[in-house]
Each structure stands twice: as C-alpha cells, then as structure tokens.
Amino acid sequence: MYNKEDKILIIGAGGQIGIELVQELSLLYGSSNVIAADLKPIEALEVNPFEKLDVLDKDALLGVIKKHKISHVYLLAALLSATGEQNPMFAWKLNMEGLFNVLDLAKEKHISRVYWPSSIAVFGPTTPRINTPQYTVMEPTTVYGISKQAGERWCEWYFHKYGVDVRSLRYPGLIGWKSAPGGGTTDYAVHIFHEALKNKTYECFLSADTALPMMHMEDAIRATIEIMHAPAENIKIRGSYNLAGISFTPEQIAAEIKKHIPDFTITYKTDFRQDIANSWPQSILEDEARNDWKWSAKYNLPSLVKNMLQNLA
C-alpha cells in the first residue's frame, strides 16, 4: 500500500532508470509530488519539479528534502561498471558517500523510506554462475561491484542499528527504449536494437556465448515500486534482493531480432567488458523476492524483443 500524500525525491533522475521511474511514480502520486534531481535539467521530465543537486553535497540535499517535505528518497546516482573502471576513485566516492548522505538523513528522521539499487555486479568469479542464490560467495572484481556489495552491508547495518527503512534490489542488465544506457557491461542489449533498426548490423563487445541475466525496464520499474509499497514486515532482506530477469546470450538475442529483421547481422569484437561479464552470474534465483513480496516478472525474451523493436521503430 502507498499514501498518495507522500512526497518523492529521485536523485539521478536523468539516468536510464530515473526517467522511467519518475514517469511511473508521477502516475501514482501526481507530477507535483515527484521531484526530479540531477546535475543538469532533464528534457523528458519537464512536468516534474526539478532540483539541480549533487548528492555529495549533504547540506544541499537536506535543503531540497526540507523544501519539498520529502518522505521517500530513491537514490539512483552512481557510476556504473564500465564507466567506474575508468574512474575508480570517483566511482567509489560517488557510490558510497552519496549513500551515506541519504542514510544519515533517514537516521536523523528527515525522510521515512529509502530505495537504493544494488546490482549483479556484487557477485564475482568465485560465485556459482548458474542459478546464483540469494546467499552465496561474493567477491566482486569491479569498483562498481565492490561499492554495491559494501552498500548492501551498510543498508542492512543502518536498518538494524537505527531502524532506517531502506529497501534494495540487485538489478540484472536493464533493457529499455525510453532513454540511453549509462555505461554498463550489459549495455550491448540496448545498443543492439538501435543498430538493428538503423544499420541492420551490430558489432558486439561481448562474445556470442556470454550469458547474462537481463530484464525489461518495465519489469525493473514495477519491481522497484512494488518493493517500496510492500508492508515493512514483508521485507525480510535489508541488504538487497536478487532479481532474476531473463538470461540470454548475444547470439540468442540476435536470433530473436532476426525473426523481425531477417537481414540483421551481428559480429563480435570483445573488449575489457568481456572480463567483467565473465565474473558475473549467467542466471539467478529470485525465490526470496517471490516469497516475501510476491514478485513476478512479465517479460520473456520474445516479448522483450518485440516490445523494444516496436517502440524504437
């Protein structure tokens, strides 16, 4: 259940997840109650109140929260896996200090609920790669993954120590058509649709048989809103919940695209992102999310490909 009187702040609203999350939450709460915050204005979100905000500036963050009487914060600002490897110290600073700023304000009762996304990047090469369970070995090899693993532990600590109502999902690769991807290892699964429609060919930076868990953005947004609206007693995990999505390879998604665009071709030229992908799970179990707050995904690979091609066309 949710209260329509809640005031929502989405930090990092201009990103791949943020734009769609602002739009969906605006349908529930009204545009005036969903405040978009980012480092620069966002054309796609002109109907929402906008705040120019750096999450590393805690005083400015508190000012925005007080100004709009914010109750719920969705903290999406982060440097992702591939981008983070190119700027590791800033990735760590942004991903960790931003989280601390929000958790501290929740601890001080300025806000009542926090959403913070984790990622399959928390897993590593020693993690079981097939049907990765909720509880398993986690030895991430990227700065992004290290920051997300640390963030999960801090979220859990703030919940147990201070009662902070923080909720989190481990996103797989996210595939949506409304915005550009943000520098992740799974971005090929978005780029491939643009290139298929534009040039009928795509050069993939991962090998043909690299299986990774993916999810349609609609499912990811719905999961995010559902976990935030679930009764607190149903949220048993205060680190982060596994989300499984759909596991497929570049070869498999290309074959599905060819059913719609018969002359589409794909080639492969791997780069540093291949090593990152090789350290991540190929498929994931999501039993806890299904049991605790009744999560269920809508899209499979054929319906995802059809939806992406129709909307991008």
Secondary structure, DSSP 8 states (H G I E B T S, - for coil): ---TT--EEEETTTSHHHHHHHHHHHHHH-GGGEEEEESS--GGGTTS-EEE--TT-HHHHHHHHHHHT--EEEE-----HHHHHHSHHHHHHHHHHHHHHHHHHHHTTS-SEEE--EEGGG--TTS--SSB-SS------SHHHHHHHHHHHHHHHHHHHH---EE-EEE-EEE-SSS---S-TTTHHHHHHHHHHHTSEEEESS-TT--EEEEEHHHHHHHHHHHHHS-GGG---SS-EE---EEE-HHHHHHHHHTTSTT-EEEE---THHHHHHTS-SSB--HHHHHHH-------HHHHHHHHHHHH-
